Amino acid sequence: MNKNNGIQQQENEELKGTISIVGGGNRLGITLVHDLLQQQINQEMRNPSLKNQLKIRIVDLNAQRAAFRIVKTPGSPLYNEIEFLEADVTNLAAAETSLKDSNFVISVLSPKSAMNWKGIINSSHDAKYANYLATSNVVKACQKENARLIYTSETGVDEPSLRWKRLFGNIFYYNYFGWKLKAEQTIRTSNIDYTIIRHGEMKYGKPNMFPVRVVQPPQEISRKEDFSIRTDVSRAIVAALQSKNTIGTTFSIQNAQQSEASPFKENWFSAFSFLKKDK
């Protein structure tokens, strides 16, 4: 059983407390907010005593833009209860302040795109700061708050079958995967409750549009499987928050080709039951 600031967590337990999403204004973060709010609605319908027991906080470099992207979506009034904080978590003081009183922290932070002139100029800075230095500060904030961390990483960090992806990423994007690997290592040695979830190339699509696999070394990832539907990754994160079996583990969410069999559809907890702890 995991304990977060007095919050007891069991397998498939309802979520309670403050969930802070670092980088929540990006595409994965927005998808994740929608899924977390749906989780909140579902659990309040099952148990009305849980009303107002879950709080979502978005921590982003541009809180106004993040709020526009998220709250403009029509739907539940719960969207209006989201807290938006503007913070640069590459600054330790800002990270600690913005994540204060968090029970869970989800980092979906990613470097800016290099596919424009500004991105090319800043890519060396972003690859290091967003992938590693920001993560180091988030880890320190989690240690201070006794918060559990869910960190989204990327396939190619150390998988032998994806060595070419890693090589090109490190050469053309300033040691991109090297900084990702260093961030993962920082998390694993931090003594906090963590889960590292890797994803392949992000694509749009409906949940279960392609068969889903939860992959953990020494299982190999083929290049044709190296993609992830954003909604599947988001739902895996929400399920991981409720699963004690994911604590202290690293795994990938992969989407296989349609012709291949899937070990599960939406039964994340069954898939997570086979996970092994990181060494």
Contacts in CASP RR format, 6 or more apart in sequence:
PFRMAT RR
TARGET T0000
AUTHOR 0000-0000-0000
METHOD contacts of the structure
MODEL  1
MNKNNGIQQQENEELKGTISIVGGGNRLGITLVHDLLQQQINQEMRNPSL
KNQLKIRIVDLNAQRAAFRIVKTPGSPLYNEIEFLEADVTNLAAAETSLK
DSNFVISVLSPKSAMNWKGIINSSHDAKYANYLATSNVVKACQKENARLI
YTSETGVDEPSLRWKRLFGNIFYYNYFGWKLKAEQTIRTSNIDYTIIRHG
EMKYGKPNMFPVRVVQPPQEISRKEDFSIRTDVSRAIVAALQSKNTIGTT
FSIQNAQQSEASPFKENWFSAFSFLKKDK
1 8 0 8 1.000
1 9 0 8 1.000
1 10 0 8 1.000
1 244 0 8 1.000
2 8 0 8 1.000
2 9 0 8 1.000
2 148 0 8 1.000
2 193 0 8 1.000
2 244 0 8 1.000
2 247 0 8 1.000
3 9 0 8 1.000
4 103 0 8 1.000
4 104 0 8 1.000
4 146 0 8 1.000
4 147 0 8 1.000
4 148 0 8 1.000
4 193 0 8 1.000
5 101 0 8 1.000
5 103 0 8 1.000
5 145 0 8 1.000
5 146 0 8 1.000
5 147 0 8 1.000
7 16 0 8 1.000
7 17 0 8 1.000
7 103 0 8 1.000
9 148 0 8 1.000
9 242 0 8 1.000
9 244 0 8 1.000
10 244 0 8 1.000
11 242 0 8 1.000
11 243 0 8 1.000
11 244 0 8 1.000
11 245 0 8 1.000
11 269 0 8 1.000
12 242 0 8 1.000
12 243 0 8 1.000
12 269 0 8 1.000
13 242 0 8 1.000
14 43 0 8 1.000
14 46 0 8 1.000
14 47 0 8 1.000
14 50 0 8 1.000
14 53 0 8 1.000
14 242 0 8 1.000
15 36 0 8 1.000
15 39 0 8 1.000
15 40 0 8 1.000
15 43 0 8 1.000
15 54 0 8 1.000
15 104 0 8 1.000
15 241 0 8 1.000
15 242 0 8 1.000
16 50 0 8 1.000
16 53 0 8 1.000
16 54 0 8 1.000
16 103 0 8 1.000
17 53 0 8 1.000
17 54 0 8 1.000
17 55 0 8 1.000
17 103 0 8 1.000
17 104 0 8 1.000
18 55 0 8 1.000
18 56 0 8 1.000
18 57 0 8 1.000
18 101 0 8 1.000
18 102 0 8 1.000
18 103 0 8 1.000
18 104 0 8 1.000
19 36 0 8 1.000
19 54 0 8 1.000
19 55 0 8 1.000
19 56 0 8 1.000
19 57 0 8 1.000
19 102 0 8 1.000
19 103 0 8 1.000
19 104 0 8 1.000
19 105 0 8 1.000
19 106 0 8 1.000
19 241 0 8 1.000
20 57 0 8 1.000
20 58 0 8 1.000
20 59 0 8 1.000
20 98 0 8 1.000
20 99 0 8 1.000
20 102 0 8 1.000
20 104 0 8 1.000
20 105 0 8 1.000
20 106 0 8 1.000
20 147 0 8 1.000
21 29 0 8 1.000
21 32 0 8 1.000
21 33 0 8 1.000
21 56 0 8 1.000
21 57 0 8 1.000
21 58 0 8 1.000
21 59 0 8 1.000
21 106 0 8 1.000
21 108 0 8 1.000
22 59 0 8 1.000
22 60 0 8 1.000
22 89 0 8 1.000
22 99 0 8 1.000
22 105 0 8 1.000
22 106 0 8 1.000
22 107 0 8 1.000
22 108 0 8 1.000
22 109 0 8 1.000
22 134 0 8 1.000
22 138 0 8 1.000
23 29 0 8 1.000
23 58 0 8 1.000
23 59 0 8 1.000
23 60 0 8 1.000
23 61 0 8 1.000
23 66 0 8 1.000
23 107 0 8 1.000
23 108 0 8 1.000
23 109 0 8 1.000
23 110 0 8 1.000
24 30 0 8 1.000
24 32 0 8 1.000
24 33 0 8 1.000
24 58 0 8 1.000
24 59 0 8 1.000
24 60 0 8 1.000
24 66 0 8 1.000
24 108 0 8 1.000
25 58 0 8 1.000
25 60 0 8 1.000
25 62 0 8 1.000
25 65 0 8 1.000
25 66 0 8 1.000
25 69 0 8 1.000
25 70 0 8 1.000
26 108 0 8 1.000
26 109 0 8 1.000
26 110 0 8 1.000
27 202 0 8 1.000
27 230 0 8 1.000
28 108 0 8 1.000
28 110 0 8 1.000
28 152 0 8 1.000
28 202 0 8 1.000
28 230 0 8 1.000
28 233 0 8 1.000
28 234 0 8 1.000
29 108 0 8 1.000
29 234 0 8 1.000
30 69 0 8 1.000
30 70 0 8 1.000
31 230 0 8 1.000
31 231 0 8 1.000
31 234 0 8 1.000
32 106 0 8 1.000
32 108 0 8 1.000
32 234 0 8 1.000
32 237 0 8 1.000
32 238 0 8 1.000
33 56 0 8 1.000
33 58 0 8 1.000
33 70 0 8 1.000
33 82 0 8 1.000
34 73 0 8 1.000
34 234 0 8 1.000
35 231 0 8 1.000
35 234 0 8 1.000
35 235 0 8 1.000
35 237 0 8 1.000
35 238 0 8 1.000
36 54 0 8 1.000
36 56 0 8 1.000
36 238 0 8 1.000
37 56 0 8 1.000
37 76 0 8 1.000
37 78 0 8 1.000
37 79 0 8 1.000
39 54 0 8 1.000
39 238 0 8 1.000
40 54 0 8 1.000
40 56 0 8 1.000
40 78 0 8 1.000
41 76 0 8 1.000
41 78 0 8 1.000
43 50 0 8 1.000
43 54 0 8 1.000
44 50 0 8 1.000
44 51 0 8 1.000
55 81 0 8 1.000
55 83 0 8 1.000
56 81 0 8 1.000
56 82 0 8 1.000
56 83 0 8 1.000
57 82 0 8 1.000
57 83 0 8 1.000
57 84 0 8 1.000
57 85 0 8 1.000
57 98 0 8 1.000
57 102 0 8 1.000
58 66 0 8 1.000
58 67 0 8 1.000
58 70 0 8 1.000
58 82 0 8 1.000
58 83 0 8 1.000
58 84 0 8 1.000
58 85 0 8 1.000
59 85 0 8 1.000
59 87 0 8 1.000
59 89 0 8 1.000
59 98 0 8 1.000
59 99 0 8 1.000
60 66 0 8 1.000
60 84 0 8 1.000
60 85 0 8 1.000
60 86 0 8 1.000
60 87 0 8 1.000
61 86 0 8 1.000
61 87 0 8 1.000
61 88 0 8 1.000
62 86 0 8 1.000
63 84 0 8 1.000
63 85 0 8 1.000
63 86 0 8 1.000
64 84 0 8 1.000
64 86 0 8 1.000
66 84 0 8 1.000
67 82 0 8 1.000
67 84 0 8 1.000
70 79 0 8 1.000
70 82 0 8 1.000
71 79 0 8 1.000
71 80 0 8 1.000
71 82 0 8 1.000
73 79 0 8 1.000
85 98 0 8 1.000
87 94 0 8 1.000
87 95 0 8 1.000
87 97 0 8 1.000
87 98 0 8 1.000
88 94 0 8 1.000
89 95 0 8 1.000
89 98 0 8 1.000
89 99 0 8 1.000
89 109 0 8 1.000
89 134 0 8 1.000
89 137 0 8 1.000
89 138 0 8 1.000
89 141 0 8 1.000
90 129 0 8 1.000
90 130 0 8 1.000
90 133 0 8 1.000
90 134 0 8 1.000
90 137 0 8 1.000
91 137 0 8 1.000
92 137 0 8 1.000
92 140 0 8 1.000
92 141 0 8 1.000
95 134 0 8 1.000
95 137 0 8 1.000
95 138 0 8 1.000
95 140 0 8 1.000
95 141 0 8 1.000
96 137 0 8 1.000
96 140 0 8 1.000
96 141 0 8 1.000
96 144 0 8 1.000
98 141 0 8 1.000
99 105 0 8 1.000
99 138 0 8 1.000
99 141 0 8 1.000
99 142 0 8 1.000
99 145 0 8 1.000
99 147 0 8 1.000
100 141 0 8 1.000
100 145 0 8 1.000
101 145 0 8 1.000
102 141 0 8 1.000
102 142 0 8 1.000
102 145 0 8 1.000
102 147 0 8 1.000
103 145 0 8 1.000
103 147 0 8 1.000
103 148 0 8 1.000
104 147 0 8 1.000
104 148 0 8 1.000
104 149 0 8 1.000
104 150 0 8 1.000
104 241 0 8 1.000
105 138 0 8 1.000
105 141 0 8 1.000
105 142 0 8 1.000
105 145 0 8 1.000
105 147 0 8 1.000
105 148 0 8 1.000
105 149 0 8 1.000
105 150 0 8 1.000
106 149 0 8 1.000
106 150 0 8 1.000
106 152 0 8 1.000
106 237 0 8 1.000
106 241 0 8 1.000
107 134 0 8 1.000
107 135 0 8 1.000
107 138 0 8 1.000
107 149 0 8 1.000
107 150 0 8 1.000
107 151 0 8 1.000
107 152 0 8 1.000
108 152 0 8 1.000
109 130 0 8 1.000
109 134 0 8 1.000
109 135 0 8 1.000
109 138 0 8 1.000
110 130 0 8 1.000
111 123 0 8 1.000
111 126 0 8 1.000
111 127 0 8 1.000
111 129 0 8 1.000
111 130 0 8 1.000
111 131 0 8 1.000
111 173 0 8 1.000
111 176 0 8 1.000
112 118 0 8 1.000
112 119 0 8 1.000
112 122 0 8 1.000
112 123 0 8 1.000
112 126 0 8 1.000
112 130 0 8 1.000
113 119 0 8 1.000
114 120 0 8 1.000
114 123 0 8 1.000
114 173 0 8 1.000
119 126 0 8 1.000
123 173 0 8 1.000
123 174 0 8 1.000
124 174 0 8 1.000
127 173 0 8 1.000
127 174 0 8 1.000
127 175 0 8 1.000
127 176 0 8 1.000
127 179 0 8 1.000
128 174 0 8 1.000
128 175 0 8 1.000
128 179 0 8 1.000
131 176 0 8 1.000
131 178 0 8 1.000
131 179 0 8 1.000
131 180 0 8 1.000
131 182 0 8 1.000
131 183 0 8 1.000
132 179 0 8 1.000
132 180 0 8 1.000
132 182 0 8 1.000
132 183 0 8 1.000
132 186 0 8 1.000
135 151 0 8 1.000
135 183 0 8 1.000
135 186 0 8 1.000
135 187 0 8 1.000
136 183 0 8 1.000
136 186 0 8 1.000
138 149 0 8 1.000
139 149 0 8 1.000
139 186 0 8 1.000
139 187 0 8 1.000
139 190 0 8 1.000
139 192 0 8 1.000
141 147 0 8 1.000
142 148 0 8 1.000
142 149 0 8 1.000
142 190 0 8 1.000
142 192 0 8 1.000
143 190 0 8 1.000
143 191 0 8 1.000
143 192 0 8 1.000
147 192 0 8 1.000
148 192 0 8 1.000
148 193 0 8 1.000
148 194 0 8 1.000
148 195 0 8 1.000
148 241 0 8 1.000
148 247 0 8 1.000
149 187 0 8 1.000
149 192 0 8 1.000
149 193 0 8 1.000
149 194 0 8 1.000
149 195 0 8 1.000
150 194 0 8 1.000
150 195 0 8 1.000
150 197 0 8 1.000
150 237 0 8 1.000
150 240 0 8 1.000
150 241 0 8 1.000
151 183 0 8 1.000
151 184 0 8 1.000
151 187 0 8 1.000
151 194 0 8 1.000
151 195 0 8 1.000
151 196 0 8 1.000
151 197 0 8 1.000
152 197 0 8 1.000
152 198 0 8 1.000
152 199 0 8 1.000
152 233 0 8 1.000
152 237 0 8 1.000
153 180 0 8 1.000
153 183 0 8 1.000
153 184 0 8 1.000
153 196 0 8 1.000
153 197 0 8 1.000
153 198 0 8 1.000
153 199 0 8 1.000
153 250 0 8 1.000
154 177 0 8 1.000
154 180 0 8 1.000
154 198 0 8 1.000
154 199 0 8 1.000
154 200 0 8 1.000
155 162 0 8 1.000
155 165 0 8 1.000
155 198 0 8 1.000
155 199 0 8 1.000
155 200 0 8 1.000
155 221 0 8 1.000
155 226 0 8 1.000
155 252 0 8 1.000
155 254 0 8 1.000
156 162 0 8 1.000
156 165 0 8 1.000
156 166 0 8 1.000
156 177 0 8 1.000
156 198 0 8 1.000
157 166 0 8 1.000
157 177 0 8 1.000
157 178 0 8 1.000
157 180 0 8 1.000
157 181 0 8 1.000
157 184 0 8 1.000
157 198 0 8 1.000
158 166 0 8 1.000
158 181 0 8 1.000
159 166 0 8 1.000
159 217 0 8 1.000
159 220 0 8 1.000
159 221 0 8 1.000
160 220 0 8 1.000
161 220 0 8 1.000
161 221 0 8 1.000
161 222 0 8 1.000
161 223 0 8 1.000
162 221 0 8 1.000
162 223 0 8 1.000
162 226 0 8 1.000
165 177 0 8 1.000
165 223 0 8 1.000
165 226 0 8 1.000
166 177 0 8 1.000
169 176 0 8 1.000
169 177 0 8 1.000
170 176 0 8 1.000
170 177 0 8 1.000
170 178 0 8 1.000
184 196 0 8 1.000
184 250 0 8 1.000
187 194 0 8 1.000
187 196 0 8 1.000
188 194 0 8 1.000
188 196 0 8 1.000
188 248 0 8 1.000
188 250 0 8 1.000
188 278 0 8 1.000
193 247 0 8 1.000
193 248 0 8 1.000
194 247 0 8 1.000
194 248 0 8 1.000
195 240 0 8 1.000
195 246 0 8 1.000
195 247 0 8 1.000
195 248 0 8 1.000
195 249 0 8 1.000
195 250 0 8 1.000
196 249 0 8 1.000
196 250 0 8 1.000
196 251 0 8 1.000
196 278 0 8 1.000
197 233 0 8 1.000
197 236 0 8 1.000
197 237 0 8 1.000
197 240 0 8 1.000
197 250 0 8 1.000
197 251 0 8 1.000
197 252 0 8 1.000
197 253 0 8 1.000
198 250 0 8 1.000
198 251 0 8 1.000
198 252 0 8 1.000
198 253 0 8 1.000
199 228 0 8 1.000
199 233 0 8 1.000
199 252 0 8 1.000
199 253 0 8 1.000
200 226 0 8 1.000
200 227 0 8 1.000
200 228 0 8 1.000
200 252 0 8 1.000
200 253 0 8 1.000
200 254 0 8 1.000
201 226 0 8 1.000
201 227 0 8 1.000
201 228 0 8 1.000
202 227 0 8 1.000
202 228 0 8 1.000
202 230 0 8 1.000
202 233 0 8 1.000
203 227 0 8 1.000
203 228 0 8 1.000
203 229 0 8 1.000
203 230 0 8 1.000
203 255 0 8 1.000
204 229 0 8 1.000
204 230 0 8 1.000
205 229 0 8 1.000
205 230 0 8 1.000
205 231 0 8 1.000
206 229 0 8 1.000
206 231 0 8 1.000
207 229 0 8 1.000
207 231 0 8 1.000
207 232 0 8 1.000
207 235 0 8 1.000
207 266 0 8 1.000
208 232 0 8 1.000
208 262 0 8 1.000
208 265 0 8 1.000
208 266 0 8 1.000
209 229 0 8 1.000
209 255 0 8 1.000
210 229 0 8 1.000
210 255 0 8 1.000
210 256 0 8 1.000
210 257 0 8 1.000
210 258 0 8 1.000
211 255 0 8 1.000
211 256 0 8 1.000
211 257 0 8 1.000
211 258 0 8 1.000
211 260 0 8 1.000
211 261 0 8 1.000
211 262 0 8 1.000
212 229 0 8 1.000
212 232 0 8 1.000
212 253 0 8 1.000
212 254 0 8 1.000
212 255 0 8 1.000
212 256 0 8 1.000
212 262 0 8 1.000
212 264 0 8 1.000
212 265 0 8 1.000
213 225 0 8 1.000
213 252 0 8 1.000
213 253 0 8 1.000
213 254 0 8 1.000
213 255 0 8 1.000
213 256 0 8 1.000
213 262 0 8 1.000
213 263 0 8 1.000
214 236 0 8 1.000
214 251 0 8 1.000
214 252 0 8 1.000
214 253 0 8 1.000
214 254 0 8 1.000
214 263 0 8 1.000
214 264 0 8 1.000
214 268 0 8 1.000
214 271 0 8 1.000
214 272 0 8 1.000
214 274 0 8 1.000
214 275 0 8 1.000
215 221 0 8 1.000
215 251 0 8 1.000
215 252 0 8 1.000
215 253 0 8 1.000
215 254 0 8 1.000
216 249 0 8 1.000
216 250 0 8 1.000
216 251 0 8 1.000
216 252 0 8 1.000
216 275 0 8 1.000
216 276 0 8 1.000
217 250 0 8 1.000
221 252 0 8 1.000
221 254 0 8 1.000
224 257 0 8 1.000
225 254 0 8 1.000
225 255 0 8 1.000
225 256 0 8 1.000
225 257 0 8 1.000
226 254 0 8 1.000
227 254 0 8 1.000
227 255 0 8 1.000
228 253 0 8 1.000
228 254 0 8 1.000
228 255 0 8 1.000
229 255 0 8 1.000
232 253 0 8 1.000
232 255 0 8 1.000
233 253 0 8 1.000
235 266 0 8 1.000
235 268 0 8 1.000
236 253 0 8 1.000
236 268 0 8 1.000
239 268 0 8 1.000
239 269 0 8 1.000
239 272 0 8 1.000
240 246 0 8 1.000
240 268 0 8 1.000
240 272 0 8 1.000
242 269 0 8 1.000
243 268 0 8 1.000
243 269 0 8 1.000
243 272 0 8 1.000
245 269 0 8 1.000
245 272 0 8 1.000
245 273 0 8 1.000
245 275 0 8 1.000
246 272 0 8 1.000
246 275 0 8 1.000
248 277 0 8 1.000
248 278 0 8 1.000
249 275 0 8 1.000
249 276 0 8 1.000
249 277 0 8 1.000
249 278 0 8 1.000
250 278 0 8 1.000
251 275 0 8 1.000
256 262 0 8 1.000
263 271 0 8 1.000
264 270 0 8 1.000
264 271 0 8 1.000
END
